[in-house]
Amino acid sequence: MAGSDTTAQAPTARSAPDTVKILIAGGFGVGKTTMVGSVSEIAPLRTEEPLTMAGLDIDDLEGIEEKRDTTVAMDFGRITVSDDLVLYLFGTPGQQRFWFMWNDLALGALGAVVLVDVRRPKSSFAAIDFFERRGIPFVVAVNGFHGEHPYPVEDIRESLTLPEGVPVLLCDARERESSRDVLIALLDRLIAEAA
């Protein structure tokens, strides 16, 4: 037709969001599976199996005697932070005999959350060491079991011998908002280090 614009406007393609792989690590029974489950917008993939009699001499249940299951491979969840950013969360197994999987899980990870149980801080030393040695930025989240946070953050930092640049946060891994705030603190650290 004369005088009419016959060019059709193609719909604008929306670009896929950026994805970031984050590890949730720490010692046995510190709340990694709980954190992934509380913050994930999808039903989390869990690889939990019941603790067995065979593990009695291997697993240290001191302080977590009520624990009945353990992660044998990983946990997986996802959270959309914004229209253009999605976090893929990988919870590591906490038992020493499964640590060999950490190297594979860490491939492509941009950062990590190290969960700490103040009743058993030594259980998180291996995770802190793992990320420090590999140069993977991390934050430390002190999981307040039963809502308890008996020690100030600076005392926890000192007991874990963490440098000032490593954020230490108090959290409750059972609470979505608390777990989300920990992930946002990690993203803030990643952005600051990239600048």
Legacy VTK file of the C-alpha trace (Angstrom):
# vtk DataFile Version 3.0
C-alpha trace
ASCII
DATASET POLYDATA
POINTS 195 float
0.000 0.000 0.000
1.161 3.417 -0.947
2.207 5.588 1.932
1.891 2.937 4.613
4.746 1.471 6.584
4.770 -2.258 5.938
7.809 -3.093 8.016
6.819 -5.204 10.953
8.558 -4.653 14.226
10.149 -7.820 15.497
9.555 -8.442 19.154
12.596 -7.581 21.193
14.310 -10.663 22.468
14.756 -10.674 26.186
18.218 -11.777 27.088
18.705 -14.650 29.460
19.736 -13.705 32.977
23.327 -14.082 34.094
23.843 -17.106 36.294
26.277 -17.357 39.181
27.347 -20.566 40.881
27.618 -20.281 44.663
28.747 -22.975 47.102
27.234 -23.365 50.559
29.882 -25.123 52.639
30.862 -25.880 56.207
31.226 -28.738 58.596
28.956 -31.677 59.210
25.550 -30.621 60.526
25.996 -26.827 60.326
22.828 -26.202 58.275
23.893 -26.259 54.616
20.916 -28.329 53.440
18.633 -26.158 55.565
19.988 -22.935 54.037
19.655 -24.155 50.450
16.110 -25.328 51.172
15.019 -22.141 52.933
16.108 -19.763 50.187
15.561 -21.811 47.010
12.616 -20.842 44.824
12.486 -24.373 43.429
12.136 -27.612 45.317
15.768 -28.272 46.186
17.558 -31.352 44.976
18.803 -33.196 48.022
21.025 -36.231 48.271
20.429 -37.048 51.908
20.639 -40.537 53.284
20.063 -41.836 56.804
23.058 -42.072 59.091
23.882 -45.719 59.693
25.553 -47.781 62.362
28.550 -48.143 60.023
29.297 -44.445 60.515
29.319 -44.495 64.308
33.107 -44.611 64.509
33.519 -42.104 61.660
30.910 -39.384 62.204
31.379 -36.923 65.043
27.872 -36.205 66.312
28.973 -34.222 69.350
26.572 -31.294 69.675
24.300 -32.644 66.927
23.162 -35.914 68.444
19.661 -35.406 67.000
20.977 -35.497 63.401
19.521 -38.455 61.481
20.398 -37.765 57.813
23.486 -36.631 55.946
24.206 -35.194 52.505
26.154 -37.734 50.473
26.740 -35.723 47.280
25.261 -32.208 47.205
22.212 -30.039 47.576
21.036 -27.844 44.705
18.740 -24.846 44.683
18.095 -21.683 42.723
17.185 -18.131 43.628
16.404 -15.282 41.249
17.955 -12.122 42.630
16.726 -9.845 39.828
15.487 -10.072 36.237
19.069 -10.364 35.075
20.697 -12.438 37.846
20.058 -15.999 39.027
22.107 -17.803 41.663
22.626 -21.545 41.474
23.311 -22.849 44.967
25.338 -25.988 45.569
25.481 -27.293 49.132
28.586 -29.351 49.798
28.633 -32.539 51.856
29.951 -31.916 55.351
31.421 -35.264 56.282
35.152 -35.609 55.709
34.798 -38.814 53.710
32.830 -36.869 51.056
35.197 -33.877 50.797
36.746 -35.299 47.634
33.657 -33.940 45.832
34.382 -30.349 46.833
36.919 -29.839 44.021
34.363 -30.811 41.389
31.602 -28.773 43.014
33.899 -25.726 43.142
34.517 -25.731 39.381
33.020 -22.524 38.013
31.944 -21.207 41.421
32.358 -17.456 41.821
31.927 -17.430 45.579
30.931 -19.326 48.687
29.133 -19.116 51.984
30.871 -20.884 54.863
28.334 -21.759 57.543
29.640 -21.907 61.094
28.074 -23.480 64.163
29.476 -21.572 67.174
29.026 -24.715 69.271
31.551 -26.440 66.959
33.631 -23.788 65.147
36.421 -26.244 64.306
34.017 -28.053 61.977
34.236 -25.107 59.555
38.039 -24.722 59.437
38.371 -27.092 56.470
35.866 -25.092 54.397
37.573 -21.784 55.213
40.947 -23.275 54.297
39.528 -24.760 51.069
38.298 -21.395 49.758
41.327 -19.422 50.967
43.730 -21.797 49.190
41.770 -21.586 45.943
41.241 -17.836 46.058
37.461 -18.204 45.973
35.828 -15.231 47.742
33.591 -16.219 50.635
31.571 -14.879 53.520
31.154 -16.545 56.883
27.596 -16.975 58.140
27.202 -17.927 61.782
24.093 -20.074 61.940
22.249 -19.325 65.167
20.744 -22.617 66.186
17.481 -22.053 68.051
17.917 -18.316 67.412
21.020 -18.129 69.602
24.030 -15.944 68.835
26.046 -16.093 72.061
29.233 -14.429 70.747
29.942 -11.068 69.132
30.991 -11.129 65.474
34.509 -9.861 66.277
35.077 -12.728 68.741
33.993 -15.195 66.058
36.284 -13.528 63.492
39.199 -13.807 65.904
38.504 -17.449 66.800
38.392 -18.352 63.093
41.475 -16.153 62.367
39.681 -14.413 59.516
41.104 -11.311 57.849
39.089 -8.084 58.035
38.070 -8.374 54.372
35.991 -11.497 54.994
32.449 -10.540 56.012
31.095 -12.344 59.086
27.327 -12.325 59.439
24.853 -13.730 61.916
22.062 -15.742 60.334
19.363 -18.299 60.853
19.616 -20.798 57.989
15.971 -21.788 58.549
14.762 -18.312 57.592
14.511 -17.359 53.913
15.182 -13.660 54.475
18.202 -14.319 56.688
19.691 -16.744 54.156
18.972 -14.307 51.327
20.761 -11.526 53.222
23.852 -13.744 53.485
23.796 -14.327 49.721
23.413 -10.582 49.079
26.446 -9.923 51.312
28.421 -12.420 49.230
27.296 -10.719 46.001
28.354 -7.356 47.458
31.814 -8.805 48.148
32.064 -10.269 44.641
31.069 -6.928 43.079
33.542 -5.002 45.265
36.383 -7.353 44.339
35.526 -7.139 40.634
35.580 -3.311 40.646
LINES 1 196
195 0 1 2 3 4 5 6 7 8 9 10 11 12 13 14 15 16 17 18 19 20 21 22 23 24 25 26 27 28 29 30 31 32 33 34 35 36 37 38 39 40 41 42 43 44 45 46 47 48 49 50 51 52 53 54 55 56 57 58 59 60 61 62 63 64 65 66 67 68 69 70 71 72 73 74 75 76 77 78 79 80 81 82 83 84 85 86 87 88 89 90 91 92 93 94 95 96 97 98 99 100 101 102 103 104 105 106 107 108 109 110 111 112 113 114 115 116 117 118 119 120 121 122 123 124 125 126 127 128 129 130 131 132 133 134 135 136 137 138 139 140 141 142 143 144 145 146 147 148 149 150 151 152 153 154 155 156 157 158 159 160 161 162 163 164 165 166 167 168 169 170 171 172 173 174 175 176 177 178 179 180 181 182 183 184 185 186 187 188 189 190 191 192 193 194
